[in-house]
């Protein structure tokens, strides 16, 4: 399996990113007449899912990638899940609410399926967060700063890294009167490493080798450090 774990695969014009060689690298692994499966993050919010599916389908077509089929999987066609997963050459995991999306992934038994998947996996935002072995689900919705909110849960196991996406937008986010990073994530980073990706940055995993393309920061033991700028590649022991 070749994995592209992104903050966002789409730029401000809803095209696939070319920044940090994302589209070029994706093309290098893409096969002819690929069967693409787009897995929803909100399996019951059909109008929202269809809106994003149509925009993202267009982005892949506009990029000139060879595509035989481009299917959507949510609760409307769960009866086809096994067939769609088995025939997919490319699997796309959407952004959304981490716990909600992971519940659907567990329903699909997606982790078990991915063990033997030999195609391309592309994830965005929450999909990248849920790709971790142990997910750190940074509070996102009102009320999730409470002690009852479960921040850690088992993920898909694609990487050991905890990715925090859209850093350029969320670094100053305030939730329930708390600064999400300074008041919540920094204290949570004791003995842990959180990788903050702005949009356009991604983790590429091939043959067990992990490389981060683009600007990123690491939060560890309550401190934030910038590791590299765009147009650079960082090899990491995952």
PLY file of the C-alpha trace (Angstrom):
ply
format ascii 1.0
element vertex 238
property float x
property float y
property float z
element edge 237
property int vertex1
property int vertex2
end_header
0.00 0.00 0.00
1.13 3.52 -0.86
-0.28 6.06 1.59
-0.68 9.82 1.15
-1.81 11.23 4.50
-2.61 14.89 3.91
-3.87 17.90 5.79
-5.88 18.57 2.66
-5.45 17.12 -0.82
-7.30 20.12 -2.31
-6.14 23.71 -2.73
-8.22 26.88 -2.38
-9.57 26.37 -5.90
-10.72 22.78 -5.13
-7.98 21.34 -7.34
-5.55 18.66 -6.22
-2.51 20.26 -4.65
0.62 20.64 -6.75
2.50 22.12 -3.78
5.34 19.95 -2.43
5.06 17.69 -5.50
1.83 16.12 -4.23
0.18 15.64 -7.62
3.45 14.61 -9.29
4.08 11.97 -6.63
0.50 10.75 -6.83
0.75 10.41 -10.61
3.93 8.35 -10.26
2.01 5.61 -8.44
-1.35 5.91 -10.22
-2.36 3.00 -12.45
-4.30 3.10 -15.71
-8.09 2.82 -15.43
-8.08 3.00 -11.64
-11.16 2.09 -9.63
-11.50 4.78 -6.97
-13.53 4.42 -3.76
-14.45 7.56 -1.80
-15.41 6.66 1.79
-17.64 9.20 3.53
-16.85 10.59 6.96
-20.50 11.35 7.76
-22.27 8.20 6.51
-25.78 9.56 7.18
-25.41 13.19 6.04
-26.12 12.55 2.40
-26.47 16.10 1.13
-23.15 17.17 2.67
-21.42 14.00 1.47
-22.72 14.41 -2.09
-21.53 18.02 -2.19
-17.97 17.10 -1.27
-17.98 13.93 -3.36
-18.91 15.89 -6.49
-16.26 18.56 -5.89
-13.53 16.05 -5.15
-14.51 13.73 -8.01
-14.11 16.72 -10.32
-10.67 17.51 -8.86
-9.36 14.05 -9.71
-10.86 14.13 -13.18
-9.48 17.63 -13.85
-6.02 16.41 -12.82
-6.08 14.06 -15.80
-5.65 10.88 -13.77
-6.78 7.68 -15.48
-10.04 6.65 -13.80
-12.33 3.77 -14.71
-14.82 4.27 -11.87
-15.26 6.69 -8.96
-17.65 5.34 -6.32
-18.98 6.70 -3.06
-19.50 4.54 0.03
-21.82 5.58 2.87
-24.86 4.10 4.58
-26.93 4.27 1.39
-24.94 1.46 -0.22
-23.50 -0.47 2.72
-24.74 -3.67 1.06
-22.10 -3.04 -1.62
-19.23 -2.31 0.77
-17.45 -5.63 0.42
-17.52 -5.55 -3.38
-16.44 -1.91 -3.58
-13.53 -2.41 -1.18
-12.30 -5.55 -2.94
-12.29 -3.87 -6.36
-10.73 -0.55 -5.29
-7.32 0.46 -6.61
-7.48 3.81 -4.80
-9.22 4.50 -1.49
-9.95 8.07 -0.38
-10.66 8.83 3.28
-12.47 12.14 3.82
-12.13 14.87 6.37
-14.75 15.39 9.06
-15.30 14.64 12.74
-12.75 12.07 13.93
-14.91 9.96 16.28
-17.87 9.94 13.86
-15.68 8.88 10.96
-13.88 6.20 12.99
-17.20 4.70 14.02
-18.02 4.22 10.33
-14.56 2.80 9.60
-15.06 0.27 12.39
-18.47 -0.62 10.98
-16.78 -1.31 7.63
-13.97 -3.27 9.34
-11.71 -1.04 7.26
-8.61 -1.67 9.37
-8.79 -5.41 8.68
-9.27 -4.81 4.97
-6.32 -2.42 4.67
-3.88 -5.03 6.00
-3.80 -6.68 2.57
-4.64 -3.65 0.42
-1.93 -3.09 -2.21
-3.30 0.07 -3.86
-3.12 3.79 -3.05
-4.64 5.27 0.10
-5.29 9.03 0.16
-6.55 10.66 3.35
-7.53 14.20 4.23
-7.80 15.83 7.65
-9.76 13.51 9.97
-8.95 10.62 7.66
-5.25 11.26 8.32
-5.82 11.61 12.06
-7.70 8.29 12.10
-4.86 6.61 10.19
-2.75 6.59 13.35
-2.24 3.45 15.39
-3.51 5.34 18.44
-5.60 8.34 17.41
-5.37 11.65 19.24
-8.72 13.30 18.48
-8.16 16.94 19.29
-11.44 18.44 20.63
-13.38 20.06 17.80
-17.05 20.51 18.72
-18.67 22.51 21.48
-18.63 20.52 24.73
-15.71 18.27 23.73
-13.33 20.01 26.13
-15.05 18.19 29.00
-13.33 15.35 30.86
-15.89 12.91 29.45
-14.67 13.39 25.88
-12.53 10.47 24.68
-9.41 11.88 23.04
-7.61 8.60 22.39
-8.87 5.53 20.59
-7.61 2.79 18.29
-7.13 3.90 14.69
-6.35 2.26 11.36
-2.72 1.59 12.25
-1.21 2.97 9.03
1.25 5.19 10.92
2.50 5.82 14.43
2.30 9.57 13.80
-0.47 11.74 15.22
-1.23 14.32 12.54
-3.03 17.56 13.42
-4.30 19.03 10.12
-5.14 22.57 8.94
-2.63 24.07 11.34
-2.75 27.44 9.56
-6.47 27.71 10.37
-6.69 26.09 13.81
-3.54 27.24 15.60
-5.50 30.08 17.24
-8.80 28.21 17.62
-10.77 28.74 20.83
-13.34 26.15 21.98
-15.51 26.35 25.11
-13.39 29.30 26.21
-10.13 27.37 25.93
-7.32 27.73 23.42
-7.32 24.34 21.74
-3.56 24.21 21.27
-2.10 26.09 24.23
-4.66 24.99 26.84
-5.44 21.44 25.66
-2.99 19.97 23.15
0.21 21.37 24.65
-0.52 19.79 28.06
-1.57 16.56 26.32
1.82 16.40 24.57
3.76 15.26 27.65
5.88 12.31 26.45
4.07 12.50 23.11
4.67 13.95 19.64
1.96 15.69 17.63
2.71 16.61 14.00
1.04 19.84 12.88
0.48 19.98 9.11
-0.67 23.11 7.25
-2.64 22.43 4.08
-0.32 21.34 1.28
1.82 19.19 3.59
1.52 15.40 3.56
3.06 12.18 4.82
4.01 9.68 2.10
4.49 6.07 3.21
6.01 3.55 0.81
7.54 0.18 1.69
7.65 1.12 5.36
9.52 4.37 4.67
7.80 7.56 5.84
8.60 11.01 4.45
6.96 14.33 5.25
6.71 16.72 2.29
6.35 20.38 3.16
6.11 22.67 6.14
5.36 21.11 9.51
5.69 21.62 13.24
6.01 19.22 16.18
4.44 19.65 19.61
6.29 17.69 22.31
6.31 18.10 26.08
4.35 21.34 25.88
6.56 23.01 23.29
6.05 23.79 19.60
8.97 23.60 17.18
9.02 24.26 13.45
10.87 21.42 11.74
10.91 22.38 8.07
9.54 24.71 5.40
7.76 23.94 2.14
9.72 22.37 -0.72
11.64 20.18 1.71
11.40 16.48 2.54
11.86 15.01 6.03
12.53 11.30 6.42
11.13 9.90 9.62
11.45 6.64 11.51
7.84 5.60 11.91
0 1
1 2
2 3
3 4
4 5
5 6
6 7
7 8
8 9
9 10
10 11
11 12
12 13
13 14
14 15
15 16
16 17
17 18
18 19
19 20
20 21
21 22
22 23
23 24
24 25
25 26
26 27
27 28
28 29
29 30
30 31
31 32
32 33
33 34
34 35
35 36
36 37
37 38
38 39
39 40
40 41
41 42
42 43
43 44
44 45
45 46
46 47
47 48
48 49
49 50
50 51
51 52
52 53
53 54
54 55
55 56
56 57
57 58
58 59
59 60
60 61
61 62
62 63
63 64
64 65
65 66
66 67
67 68
68 69
69 70
70 71
71 72
72 73
73 74
74 75
75 76
76 77
77 78
78 79
79 80
80 81
81 82
82 83
83 84
84 85
85 86
86 87
87 88
88 89
89 90
90 91
91 92
92 93
93 94
94 95
95 96
96 97
97 98
98 99
99 100
100 101
101 102
102 103
103 104
104 105
105 106
106 107
107 108
108 109
109 110
110 111
111 112
112 113
113 114
114 115
115 116
116 117
117 118
118 119
119 120
120 121
121 122
122 123
123 124
124 125
125 126
126 127
127 128
128 129
129 130
130 131
131 132
132 133
133 134
134 135
135 136
136 137
137 138
138 139
139 140
140 141
141 142
142 143
143 144
144 145
145 146
146 147
147 148
148 149
149 150
150 151
151 152
152 153
153 154
154 155
155 156
156 157
157 158
158 159
159 160
160 161
161 162
162 163
163 164
164 165
165 166
166 167
167 168
168 169
169 170
170 171
171 172
172 173
173 174
174 175
175 176
176 177
177 178
178 179
179 180
180 181
181 182
182 183
183 184
184 185
185 186
186 187
187 188
188 189
189 190
190 191
191 192
192 193
193 194
194 195
195 196
196 197
197 198
198 199
199 200
200 201
201 202
202 203
203 204
204 205
205 206
206 207
207 208
208 209
209 210
210 211
211 212
212 213
213 214
214 215
215 216
216 217
217 218
218 219
219 220
220 221
221 222
222 223
223 224
224 225
225 226
226 227
227 228
228 229
229 230
230 231
231 232
232 233
233 234
234 235
235 236
236 237
